[in-house]
């Protein structure tokens, strides 16, 4: 067996072994490559550890293989200045920009380097660069991982809105937690984001996870299926359980590593998720943790909540990826071993 663990417990990295989200990847790539494209923006959201970054990486690699220009930006920096800097460093564009007499210096951004044209603002130079890119027939994909509703993102989005009106060949994918995406899309100055398609990542397919476990680990199909069930489709849990099983030399029974699994989920993921819930969210989750599946009317009655008030919290928890509301009148927790986590918190 290979000495290197094929699973990873680090957030924000693409593991060597993972379950791809084929349907989501095809949806975005088909829309961006269509002529005309129905949208130039996609928002990807999901709970922490749901695989947003891995999906974003897959899509980036796809377009890079098609010779698109793919630029990833940091959401807490000056994104327009960062985009200009990254474009100026692209090897495939350096000669094109040079011929167009565009120069990005360390001290400022200048157009007409030969003629000493006065310095202009960042948006103007970006438009000049995009004019050149458009003439060459190239396309630009901008990716921003884990956006927050901050000034840098809002400034960038406002300028991007102006750029797409000019029909530049630019496309944008942003990932983020539900609350951040929701707040950004509902900003009155960024109405185009409200209309942008949004993908909410759902649990991974159990059979696909079992197949990967069976292929990578020296276990039976029944054991692989059991492991997949223990993850409940949660991408981070899939990595964590596989990592722990491998780290124990694949010698322990699956039930034997559950204490390590619970601890890892708690320390690496659930404590952070729990801290971001409101008091009412926590009350609902605590009540749900007493059941495998509960009836909505029973939860409302126990918590003394009106149907209207409960619906608001139920829908929000569903969009966050914490609960399953697919069965009419019933509700259940989506995250693996979260019942055990809640009981631990209440001790």
C-alpha positions in Angstrom: 0.0 0.0 0.0 1.2 3.5 -0.8 2.8 5.2 2.2 1.2 8.6 1.4 -2.3 9.1 2.8 -4.6 9.9 -0.2 -7.1 11.7 2.0 -6.6 15.2 3.5 -8.0 16.9 6.5 -7.0 20.4 5.4 -9.7 22.8 4.2 -9.1 24.7 1.0 -7.0 22.1 -0.8 -7.8 19.6 -3.5 -7.2 16.1 -2.1 -5.6 13.3 -4.1 -8.7 11.2 -3.5 -12.1 12.8 -3.8 -15.6 12.4 -5.2 -16.2 14.9 -8.1 -19.4 16.9 -8.5 -19.9 16.1 -12.2 -23.4 17.6 -12.6 -22.4 21.0 -11.1 -19.2 21.1 -13.1 -21.0 20.4 -16.4 -23.7 22.9 -15.6 -21.2 25.8 -15.1 -18.9 24.9 -17.9 -21.7 24.4 -20.4 -23.2 27.8 -19.5 -19.9 29.6 -19.8 -19.0 28.0 -23.1 -22.4 28.5 -24.7 -22.8 31.1 -27.4 -24.4 33.3 -26.3 -23.7 32.4 -22.7 -26.9 32.6 -20.5 -24.8 34.0 -17.6 -21.3 35.1 -16.9 -21.5 34.7 -13.1 -22.1 31.7 -10.8 -22.3 31.7 -7.0 -21.4 28.4 -5.2 -22.5 28.0 -1.5 -22.6 25.3 1.0 -21.7 24.5 4.6 -18.1 24.5 5.7 -16.4 21.4 4.3 -19.0 20.7 1.6 -16.4 20.8 -1.2 -16.8 24.4 -2.5 -13.1 24.9 -3.1 -12.6 21.4 -4.7 -15.4 22.2 -7.1 -13.9 25.6 -7.9 -10.5 24.0 -8.5 -12.0 21.4 -10.9 -13.7 24.1 -12.9 -10.6 26.2 -13.0 -8.5 23.3 -14.3 -11.1 22.6 -16.9 -10.9 26.1 -18.4 -7.2 26.2 -18.1 -7.1 23.1 -20.3 -9.1 25.0 -22.8 -6.6 27.8 -22.8 -8.8 30.3 -21.0 -7.0 32.8 -18.7 -7.9 31.8 -15.2 -7.2 34.2 -12.3 -7.9 33.5 -8.7 -8.2 36.6 -6.4 -8.0 37.0 -2.6 -11.4 38.4 -1.3 -9.8 40.6 1.4 -7.5 42.6 -0.9 -7.9 45.3 -3.6 -9.3 42.9 -6.2 -9.1 45.3 -9.2 -5.5 46.0 -8.5 -4.9 42.4 -7.9 -6.5 41.4 -11.2 -4.4 43.9 -13.1 -1.3 42.6 -11.4 -2.1 39.0 -12.2 -3.0 39.8 -15.8 0.2 41.6 -16.3 2.1 38.6 -15.1 0.5 36.2 -17.5 3.1 34.9 -19.9 0.6 34.5 -22.7 -0.4 38.2 -22.5 3.0 39.9 -21.9 3.8 40.4 -25.6 0.3 41.4 -26.4 0.2 44.1 -23.8 3.7 45.3 -24.8 2.5 45.7 -28.4 -0.5 47.6 -27.2 1.8 49.9 -25.3 0.5 48.9 -21.8 2.9 48.8 -18.9 2.3 47.9 -15.3 5.1 49.3 -13.2 5.9 48.7 -9.6 5.1 52.3 -8.7 1.9 52.6 -10.6 -0.1 51.7 -13.7 0.6 53.5 -16.9 -0.8 53.5 -20.4 1.5 54.5 -23.2 4.8 53.6 -21.6 6.7 54.9 -24.6 5.0 58.3 -24.6 4.9 58.9 -20.8 1.1 59.2 -20.7 -0.1 60.3 -17.2 -1.1 57.6 -14.7 -4.8 56.7 -14.8 -7.1 54.9 -12.4 -7.2 51.1 -12.1 -10.6 50.6 -13.8 -9.4 52.5 -16.9 -6.3 50.4 -17.2 -8.3 47.2 -16.7 -10.6 48.2 -19.5 -7.6 48.8 -21.7 -6.3 45.3 -20.9 -9.7 43.7 -21.5 -9.9 45.5 -24.9 -6.7 43.8 -25.9 -7.8 40.4 -24.5 -11.1 40.7 -26.4 -9.4 41.4 -29.7 -7.3 38.3 -29.3 -10.4 36.1 -28.9 -9.3 34.9 -25.4 -11.6 34.5 -22.4 -11.0 35.4 -18.8 -12.3 33.4 -15.8 -12.1 35.1 -12.4 -12.5 32.9 -9.3 -12.9 34.2 -5.7 -13.0 31.6 -2.9 -14.7 32.1 0.4 -16.1 35.6 -0.3 -17.3 37.8 2.5 -19.7 40.8 2.3 -16.8 43.3 2.7 -15.9 46.5 1.0 -13.3 44.9 -1.3 -15.8 42.5 -2.7 -18.5 45.1 -3.1 -16.2 47.5 -4.9 -15.0 44.7 -7.2 -18.5 43.5 -7.9 -19.7 47.1 -8.8 -16.9 47.5 -11.3 -17.5 44.0 -12.7 -21.1 44.9 -13.2 -20.0 47.8 -15.4 -17.6 45.6 -17.3 -20.1 42.9 -18.3 -22.4 45.5 -19.7 -19.6 46.3 -22.1 -19.6 42.7 -23.2 -16.1 41.9 -22.3 -15.3 38.1 -22.4 -15.0 37.8 -18.6 -16.7 35.3 -16.3 -16.8 35.1 -12.5 -17.3 32.3 -10.0 -17.5 33.1 -6.3 -17.8 30.6 -3.4 -18.9 31.4 0.1 -21.0 30.4 3.1 -24.7 30.9 2.7 -25.0 34.0 4.9 -22.2 35.8 3.1 -23.6 35.0 -0.4 -27.1 36.0 0.7 -26.0 39.3 2.1 -23.9 40.1 -1.0 -26.7 39.1 -3.4 -29.1 41.3 -1.5 -27.0 44.4 -1.6 -29.1 47.1 -3.3 -26.1 48.3 -5.4 -25.3 44.9 -6.7 -28.6 43.8 -8.3 -26.9 41.7 -11.0 -25.6 39.3 -8.3 -29.2 38.8 -7.1 -30.0 37.4 -10.6 -26.8 35.3 -10.8 -27.4 31.5 -10.7 -26.6 30.0 -7.3 -25.5 26.4 -6.7 -26.1 25.1 -3.2 -23.9 22.0 -2.7 -25.9 19.0 -1.5 -24.5 15.8 0.1 -22.3 13.6 -2.1 -23.7 10.5 -3.6 -23.3 7.5 -1.2 -22.6 5.0 -3.9 -19.8 7.1 -5.4 -18.2 7.5 -2.0 -18.4 3.8 -1.3 -16.8 3.1 -4.7 -13.9 5.4 -4.0 -13.4 3.9 -0.5 -13.4 0.4 -2.0 -10.9 1.4 -4.7 -8.5 3.1 -2.4 -8.7 1.1 0.8 -8.2 -2.6 1.4 -11.8 -3.2 2.5 -14.9 -5.1 1.4 -17.7 -3.4 -0.4 -20.0 -3.7 2.7 -17.3 -2.0 4.8 -16.9 0.8 2.2 -20.7 1.2 2.1 -20.8 1.4 5.9 -18.1 4.1 5.8 -20.0 6.1 3.2 -23.1 5.9 5.4 -21.1 7.3 8.3 -20.3 10.4 6.3 -23.9 11.1 5.2 -22.5 12.7 2.1 -20.6 15.4 3.9 -17.4 16.0 1.9 -15.1 16.8 4.8 -16.4 13.8 6.7 -15.6 11.6 3.6 -12.0 12.9 3.8 -11.7 12.7 7.5 -13.0 9.1 7.9 -10.8 7.9 5.0 -7.8 9.7 6.5 -8.3 8.2 9.9 -8.8 4.6 8.6 -5.6 5.0 6.5 -3.7 6.6 9.4 -4.6 3.5 11.5 -2.9 1.3 8.9 -6.3 0.1 7.8 -6.1 -2.5 10.6 -8.8 -1.3 13.0 -12.5 -2.0 12.7 -14.5 1.0 11.5 -16.4 1.2 14.8 -13.0 1.4 16.7 -12.1 4.7 15.0 -15.4 6.4 15.7 -14.1 8.2 18.8 -11.3 9.7 16.7 -13.8 10.5 14.0 -16.1 12.3 16.4 -13.2 14.3 17.9 -11.9 15.3 14.5 -15.3 16.5 13.3 -15.8 18.5 16.5 -12.4 20.1 16.4 -12.0 20.8 12.7 -15.5 21.6 11.7 -18.5 21.4 14.1 -17.3 23.8 16.8 -17.0 26.5 14.1 -20.3 25.7 12.6 -22.0 25.7 16.0 -20.5 29.1 16.9 -22.0 30.7 13.8 -25.6 29.6 14.7 -28.1 31.9 16.4 -29.6 31.0 19.8 -32.9 30.0 18.1 -31.0 27.9 15.5 -29.3 26.0 18.3 -32.6 25.4 20.1 -34.1 23.9 17.0 -31.0 21.7 16.3 -30.9 20.6 20.0 -34.5 19.4 19.7 -33.9 17.7 16.3 -30.9 15.9 17.8 -33.3 13.9 20.0 -34.8 12.3 16.8 -33.6 10.6 13.7 -36.5 12.2 11.8 -38.9 14.6 13.5 -42.3 16.0 12.5 -42.3 19.7 12.0 -45.5 20.2 14.0 -44.0 18.4 17.0 -40.8 20.5 17.0 -42.9 23.7 16.7 -45.1 22.6 19.5 -42.2 21.7 21.8 -40.4 25.1 21.1 -43.7 27.0 21.2 -43.0 28.6 17.8 -45.6 29.8 15.2 -45.6 28.2 11.8 -44.4 31.5 10.2 -41.5 32.0 12.6 -40.4 28.4 12.4 -40.5 28.4 8.6 -38.0 31.2 8.6 -35.5 29.3 10.7 -36.2 26.0 9.0 -35.5 27.5 5.5 -32.3 29.2 6.6 -31.0 26.0 8.3 -31.8 24.1 5.1 -30.0 26.6 2.9 -27.0 26.4 5.3 -26.9 22.7 4.7 -27.6 21.7 8.2 -31.0 20.0 7.9 -33.0 18.0 5.4 -36.5 19.3 4.6 -37.1 17.2 1.4 -39.8 15.0 3.0 -43.0 17.0 3.5 -43.9 17.6 7.1 -40.6 16.0 8.4 -37.2 17.4 9.2 -33.8 15.8 10.1 -30.2 16.7 10.7 -27.9 16.3 7.6 -24.5 16.3 9.2 -22.9 12.9 10.3 -22.6 12.2 14.0 -24.0 15.7 14.7 -26.5 14.1 17.1 -23.5 12.9 19.1 -21.9 16.3 18.8 -25.0 18.1 20.2 -25.2 15.7 23.1 -21.6 16.4 23.8 -22.3 20.1 23.9 -25.2 19.6 26.3 -23.2 17.6 28.8 
